[in-house]
Amino acid sequence: SGGSLSKPDWRRANVNKFIKRIYEEKKKKKAWVKFGISPFGIWKPGYPAGISGTSQYDELYADAKLWFNQGWLDYFSPQLYWKEEGPQRFSALLAWWESENTKKRHLWPGLNTIGVKGVEDKPTEIRGQMSTIRQILGDDAGEIHYSVDGLLKNGAMYSAIQNAYQGF
């Protein structure tokens, strides 16, 4: 009969089992190998307050908050591909994910170096996001840039990021 779970809950439960199993099996066989995920940056609209957009929990059936809270990852890189101003405020999302880091895993936000939508000066926005990361997570924080094309095909972006690292 499919059990007592709704179809979305059943999907999430199976994905949760899969993530947990990967983490546990990897730890048993090769504990030094790091396992991480780069999920969509919004867990649910309203988390944190004022955030709107697609819900990874309800629409993608991914409970990345649970995985992060349970420590089923060695690192976590939420795709925070939005500008600072707007309904998906970069700093609000980053601070919220940091507050969810109950197991103190590596938190390396994903930045969109190809181009943050709705921003005229993309290199300045990304450099500002890198500064925000260090303000919220500390000076030894890092980030993951998507994608290398954003650096190789945009000299201004490459220079902004290169110069940003000199200041940190």
N, C-alpha and C positions, 0 to 999 in steps of 0.2 A: 504493500500500500504506500510505500515511500516514507513511512514514519510520521512523526508529529510535527516536523519542521516545515515551515513554508519553503517554497522553492528558493527565494533569496537567502534565507537562513541556512538551508541545506548547502547551497553553493559556497557561502562564506565558511561554513564549518569544514567543508572539504578542503578549501584553500588553506584554512588555518592548520589543519592536520598536515597538509603537504609542506608548508613552511616550517613547522615545528620539526617534522621528520627530517627534512634536509639539514636543518641546523644540528639536530642531535646526532645524526649519522655522520655528518662531516666532523663533528667534535670527536667522535669515537675513532675515526679512521685517520684524520689529519687535523689535529687540533690547531696547528699553526696556520692553516688556511683560513682566510677571512671570508665570511659570507655576509652579503648585504643586499639591500633592495633599494631601488629608487622609485618609490611610488608617486602617484599623483599627489600634489602638494596640499590639497584640501581633503581632510578626513570626512567632514560633514559640514554643510553650510551652517553658520552659527558657532563654529568651533575654530577659532575664538569668536567672541561676540562681534558682530558686524561683518563677518566674512560671508560672501555669497559665491555661488558657482557650483560646478559639478560635484557630486558626492561620490567619492571612491567607495564608501561603505554601501550606499544604497544603489548606485548605478553600475559600479564595477565589481561589486561583491567582494571587495578587499577590505579587510580590517587591519590596516597597517598600524594603527594605534595599538591594537592588541599585541601584534608581533613585537613592536618596539617596547611596550610596557612589560612584556614577558621576557624580554632579553633573548628572543629567538634569532637575533641578528648580531653580527659583530660590528657592523656599521649601518648607518641609515642615511639615505640621501634623498630627502623629499624634493620633488621637482617644484621649486619655488620660482616659476617662470613669469612672475608678474612684477609690475612696477610698484614703487613705494606708495603712490597715491592711487586710490581706487577701491573697488569692492573686494579685492584680493590683496590687501596690503602686505608687501614683502616682510616688513619687520614684525607685524602682528603674527603672521604665520610662523616665522622663524622662532619668535619668543614662545609661541604656543607649543611647537614641537619640542623645544628645549625643556619646557615644563613637563612634557610627557616622557622625558628621558629618565625614567625611574631606575633603570639598570646602569646608567652612566656609560652607554655605548658611544662609539664615535658618531658624531652628528656632522655630516658634511653636506650642506645644502647644495642642491643642483641649481645652477644659474644658466640662463638662456643667452649665451654669447652670440647666437645667430641673430637674435633680435627680440627684445622685450616689446610686446605689442603696445601701441599707444604712446611710445616714447620717441621723441625726435632725436635726442642725443643719447643713443644707446651706450656708447662707451662710458660716458659720465654716469649713467644709471648703474651700470654693472660695477664700476669702481665704487660708487656709493653703497651698493649692496655688499661688496667685499668689506667695506669699512663697518657697516652695520653688523655683519657676521662677527667681526672681532670685538665689537662693543658688547654684543649679546653673549657670545660663546668664549671670548677670551682671545688673547694675542696668538695663541698657538693653534687657533682654529684653521680649518681649511674649507675648501669647497670643490665641487666638481663642475666643470664647464661643459655645457652642451652647445655646440659640438666644436670640434677642432676647426671646422669650416668657418665658424664665427671668428676665429683668430687668423687663419691662413688667408682668408679672402677679404679681410677688413683690417687694413693697416692701422686705422685709428683704434680699433678694439684691441689689437695686439699690443700697441703702445700703451694704452690705458692700463691694461692688466700687468704688463711688464713693469710699468712705473709704479703701480699700486703695490706690488710686492717689494719694491725697494723701500717703501714707506712703512712696511710692517715689520 
